[in-house]
Amino acid sequence: MTVHLSSSQDVVYLADHSVVLALPALIPAFIIVAVVLYIVAKDRRAERNENAEDESADLPDRSSDDLPSDHNDGKKK
């Protein structure tokens, strides 16, 4: 694209035709990428929550009944 310099500051740059012709193909591609990224993030979040639930179910119950009578939990009595 050739730009002719003029003495006035009223120069307007127009988009190249190849960019304008590529937009109809790029917009759906960006939408598809956004949907895929959303699904991946949602799946990872669900897996993280599921693993946290499994880990909490695997831990023994930490009630005070299981602790010895001389146990010091850091609380002042």
C-alpha positions in Angstrom: 0.0 0.0 0.0 1.5 3.3 -1.0 1.0 6.3 1.3 1.3 9.7 -0.3 2.5 12.3 2.2 0.7 15.6 2.0 1.2 18.8 3.9 -2.2 18.5 5.6 -2.8 16.2 8.6 -6.0 14.8 7.2 -4.4 11.4 6.2 -6.8 8.5 6.6 -5.5 4.9 6.5 -7.9 2.4 5.3 -7.8 -1.3 6.1 -6.1 -3.6 3.6 -8.6 -5.7 1.6 -7.0 -9.0 2.8 -7.7 -8.1 6.4 -11.3 -7.3 5.6 -11.8 -10.5 3.7 -10.2 -12.6 6.5 -12.6 -11.3 9.2 -15.5 -13.6 8.3 -13.2 -16.6 8.8 -11.4 -15.3 11.9 -14.4 -14.4 14.0 -15.9 -17.9 14.1 -12.5 -19.3 14.8 -12.1 -17.0 17.8 -15.6 -18.0 19.0 -14.7 -21.7 18.8 -11.4 -21.1 20.7 -13.3 -19.2 23.4 -15.8 -22.0 23.8 -13.1 -24.7 24.0 -11.2 -22.7 26.6 -14.4 -22.2 28.6 -15.1 -26.0 28.6 -11.5 -26.8 29.5 -11.6 -24.4 32.5 -14.9 -25.7 33.6 -13.7 -29.3 33.4 -10.5 -28.6 35.3 -12.5 -26.7 38.0 -14.9 -29.7 38.4 -11.9 -32.2 38.6 -10.2 -30.0 41.2 -13.4 -30.0 43.3 -13.9 -33.7 42.9 -10.3 -34.4 44.0 -10.7 -32.1 47.0 -13.9 -34.1 48.0 -12.1 -37.4 47.6 -9.1 -36.2 49.7 -11.4 -35.0 52.5 -13.3 -38.3 52.5 -10.0 -40.2 52.7 -8.8 -38.2 55.8 -9.6 -39.8 59.2 -12.2 -38.0 61.4 -10.3 -35.5 63.6 -12.7 -35.3 66.4 -11.3 -34.6 69.9 -12.4 -38.1 71.1 -9.5 -39.6 69.2 -6.9 -37.4 70.8 -5.0 -38.4 73.9 -6.0 -36.6 77.1 -2.6 -34.8 77.3 -2.8 -33.5 73.8 -1.8 -29.8 73.4 -3.6 -28.2 70.4 -2.2 -24.7 71.0 -5.3 -23.3 72.6 -5.1 -21.8 76.0 -7.4 -23.3 78.6 
